[in-house]
Amino acid sequence: MKLVTVKQMREIESEANAAGFSYDQMMANAGMGLAQEVKNLGLKLDKQVILGLVGPGNNGGDTLVALTHLAREGWSSHAYLIDRKKDNLVTQLINSGGGVLDAAADGNHKNMADLLKESGVLLDGVLGTGIRLPLKQEIGNVLNAAKETLSKLSQPPIVVAVDCPSGVDCDTGEVAKESLRADVTVTMAAVKLGMVQLPAFEVVGELVVVDLGFPHKLKALEKITTEVADRAMIKSILPSRPADAHKGTFGTIMIAAGSTNYTGAALLAGKAAYRSGAGLVTLAIPASMHTAIAGQFPEATWILLPHQQGVIAREAAEVLSKNLDRATALLVGPGFGTETTTREFIEKLLSGQTANRRPGSRIGFVHETEQVKEAGDQSLPPLVFDADGLKLLANIKDWHKLLPLHSILTPHPGEMSVLTGLAKEEIQASRSKIAMTYSTDWGHVVVLKGALTIVADPDGRSSVIPVATAALARAGSGDVLAGVIVGLLGQGLEPYQAAVAGAWIHGQAGMVAQEELGSSATVMAGDILDSIPDVYYELSF
């Protein structure tokens, strides 16, 4: 789903109109698409009664067109006009058997309240994307009256916002106190930027985009490189699963993770990589951890790394580098801790300084016959850096130049602050811009985690993951995310696709876990991990 500012949407519509696709045709298609989405909801309704709150602008026009279509198909359709004259669209609704009421003649909004009690669907078509807050008193009064009536109903109608919930600033995400919380927002042609920002995201409900049928190759539309990830997008990019596949078909994932204080990180990341569809997962961990965790993960293979008091030591770079030949993707960082010797391990690994190694110094399940690579000749597989690995990277000079191009970085705001030197508050205030700026500067994919995670690619693409839930605010949740991403990367997805798909799957798994457990408060990282198969099942249809 394309993501646009209000200005960009106007430019798209203007170019389409200039190309002969009129504003009237846009409204006709918008109304028809809106009616179809209502009918999709109607399959679940006991009564096909619908009320539209109709404002003076184009959203009101879309609403009237939809109400007319539904009236012609036997729905009991009613329009409640707010600051709108009885124009041709109103006349068409009346001629189709629909009812019309004027808010100005309904002083205490009693008629509206009575209709709400009978309705299965409420269309919120009062205000569009170009509003500025605060709302005018007349409009605010109507929305407040509707809100009050809805709050008193034991079975309120499904609230469908037309293009956007009335009172949402579609650029900033600011929300008027009078705004109705939508169950579904049927937005036209593209998602508007403010809808995937808080607090607006909390009132838009499920997002559905109606295709307006724009002419092909509109320049204003083609230049939009920002999207909102959705099911169709993720399904289209997931790797295929041929029946004649073997484990090598789905990649070999290497995960360098863990320390004595954070043993669970390696397990969560490794299991998540397998859940993403990877064929083989190898955990490279401090040797001291192996006995404690190996029995909890029989599907994994292991590389035991040199350590200092339970954290990965500098010398481990040689051991790991000798085992990367078959790896199709590498994850570095979950549960590392921030000891100096582990930073030196990362620096040595990235700089390729692993020559002149004595065969006898190898630790772990490695083959003595492997050839030692020359210094500077080391070629790393596609790479994901996460968690403490990111904090350690920040202490390495020109770290972004040492990583393979288009590596994936998965910082939360605190880690992004360490990497950039910016305050967390500054990052949170401009998440999309910050992610995009540093992705371009560094040459790597940035997954800026948090509510409404942002994935940015150096080529200018970016995606918003439309999930904001406290269910994901748990220790270990990021390890699961990193595991899913590296698993998809190792199966052959290009880095940006792997990052977007991994973040979307992770977000959906959090939502599934929350629904199954009944509360975001009780969700643990293991619950998110266990919900990944449910997400894949839904994607199979």
PyMOL commands that set and color helices and strands:
alter all, ss='L'
color gray80, all
select helices_A, chain A and resi 6-18+23-42+58-72+88-95+103-105+110-118+137-152+193-196+201-204+219-222+231-237+247-250+260-275+287-296+316-321+340-351+359-361+388-393+399-402+413-420+424-429+431-442+470-472+477-490+495-517+520-522+525-539
alter helices_A, ss='H'
color red, helices_A
select strands_A, chain A and resi 3-4+49-54+76-81+99-102+121-125+158-162+184-188+191-192+206-210+226-228+252-256+280-286+301-305+307-308+311-312+329-332+383-386+408-410+445-448+454-456+462-464
alter strands_A, ss='S'
color yellow, strands_A
deselect
rebuild
show_as cartoon
